Amino acid sequence: MKEEERSNQKRKRPRHRKARTQKSSSNPKDSDDHQVQVSKKIDEDEEISKGTSRSSAFLDKMRARLSGGHFRMINEKLYTCTGSEALNYFKEDPTLFNMYHTGYQEQMSHWPEQPINIVINWLKDRSPSLLVADFGCGDARLARNVKNKVFSFDLVSNDPSVVACDMSNTPLDSLSIDVAVFCLSLMGTNFPNYLQEAHRVLKPSGWLLIAEVKSRFDPNTGGADPNTFSKAICELGFTSVSKDFSNKMFILLYFKKKEKKSLKKTEIDWPELKPCLYKRR
Ligand SMILES: C[S@@+](CC[C@H](N)C(=O)[O-])C[C@H]1O[C@@H](n2cnc3c(N)ncnc32)[C@H](O)[C@@H]1O
């Protein structure tokens, strides 16, 4: 074949294909088929997208279950070890701290009221010159919501304002603080050491505020007797000012530091505080 003929044939082929396409689209029967095919394709696409959203919902559910499981595991660990063990636990893997706090916030979102907000309002009713220590501050919400100078302590610091330490041993000077706050943070098995540390740093007549999970103080379900707990704190060197049991989820205890310690710490009979274990939702 001559070169000229070959190139003519090449040029003809696309015109032929175009003609066939035009023919098929102008035939009503072909057009119906086409519409059926198009609607079939749409149905298929919808099925695929439904399937995709179903499987992504399933994956989301699985992820939530997994992170809920991780939260419960870390939470149980914190309630069954000492503060220094908890500090090492998070030092080895600080990501566990964020995992814990994501789960904690999720749990808190189901509480009608958050105890930290009651502490915030209590402080707002008092002088902003009071120096505050927040023991086990979490995301330091207290410091962010009051005018007072707040020294925030937790096992891990995700914010420059938070000092990472075991709160049984803070860098605060003795007799330097007006208000010591423990909001759901008496977790370690050595919790009396945290209260002794609060006693050390508080000025005479300084305030000790404790918010704790109510179930830990329900003797009917293995919880401590709140009066025994309160008595032990008084023996450490505090006077009980008031108790608030009105909330369904937590109790609030308010103490003031006495001028002198009543008993040596070894002579105090502390009750055991049972862990607060969250149920799977
Ligand atoms: C249940 S969270 C409460 C956080 C915050 N107070 C609130 O009310 O939102 C308890 C916090 O106490 C901290 N914590 C427990 N034991 C501690 C310890 N020995 N030293 C410092 N922080 C501790 C935990 O890491 C956690 O962030």
The ligand as an SDF file (V2000), in Angstrom:
LIG
                    3D

 27 29  0  0  0  0  0  0  0  0999 V2000
  -10.4160   12.5140   86.3510 C   0  0  0  0  0  0  0  0  0  0  0  0
   -9.1750   13.6250   85.8400 S   0  0  0  0  0  0  0  0  0  0  0  0
   -9.8520   15.1960   86.3740 C   0  0  0  0  0  0  0  0  0  0  0  0
   -9.1920   16.3630   85.7150 C   0  0  0  0  0  0  0  0  0  0  0  0
   -9.6560   17.7480   86.2010 C   0  0  0  0  0  0  0  0  0  0  0  0
   -9.3730   17.9460   87.5950 N   0  0  0  0  0  0  0  0  0  0  0  0
  -11.1160   17.9300   85.9180 C   0  0  0  0  0  0  0  0  0  0  0  0
  -11.9080   17.9880   86.8550 O   0  0  0  0  0  0  0  0  0  0  0  0
  -11.4820   18.0530   84.7310 O   0  0  0  0  0  0  0  0  0  0  0  0
   -7.9480   13.3260   87.0710 C   0  0  0  0  0  0  0  0  0  0  0  0
   -6.5940   13.8990   86.7270 C   0  0  0  0  0  0  0  0  0  0  0  0
   -5.7230   13.6960   87.8380 O   0  0  0  0  0  0  0  0  0  0  0  0
   -4.4540   13.3710   87.3530 C   0  0  0  0  0  0  0  0  0  0  0  0
   -3.6850   12.6550   88.3820 N   0  0  0  0  0  0  0  0  0  0  0  0
   -3.9800   11.4780   88.9600 C   0  0  0  0  0  0  0  0  0  0  0  0
   -3.0000   11.1200   89.8210 N   0  0  0  0  0  0  0  0  0  0  0  0
   -2.0700   12.1010   89.7690 C   0  0  0  0  0  0  0  0  0  0  0  0
   -0.8200   12.2970   90.4070 C   0  0  0  0  0  0  0  0  0  0  0  0
   -0.3270   11.4210   91.2710 N   0  0  0  0  0  0  0  0  0  0  0  0
   -0.1210   13.4190   90.1310 N   0  0  0  0  0  0  0  0  0  0  0  0
   -0.6000   14.3320   89.2300 C   0  0  0  0  0  0  0  0  0  0  0  0
   -1.7760   14.1860   88.6000 N   0  0  0  0  0  0  0  0  0  0  0  0
   -2.5030   13.0830   88.8470 C   0  0  0  0  0  0  0  0  0  0  0  0
   -4.7620   12.5010   86.1370 C   0  0  0  0  0  0  0  0  0  0  0  0
   -3.6630   12.4320   85.2490 O   0  0  0  0  0  0  0  0  0  0  0  0
   -5.9470   13.2170   85.5380 C   0  0  0  0  0  0  0  0  0  0  0  0
   -5.5810   14.1780   84.5790 O   0  0  0  0  0  0  0  0  0  0  0  0
  1  2  1  0
  2  3  1  0
  2 10  1  0
  3  4  1  0
  4  5  1  0
  5  6  1  0
  5  7  1  0
  7  8  2  0
  7  9  1  0
 10 11  1  0
 11 12  1  0
 11 26  1  0
 12 13  1  0
 13 14  1  0
 13 24  1  0
 14 15  1  0
 14 23  1  0
 15 16  2  0
 16 17  1  0
 17 18  1  0
 17 23  2  0
 18 19  1  0
 18 20  2  0
 20 21  1  0
 21 22  2  0
 22 23  1  0
 24 25  1  0
 24 26  1  0
 26 27  1  0
M  CHG  2   2   1   9  -1
M  END
$$$$
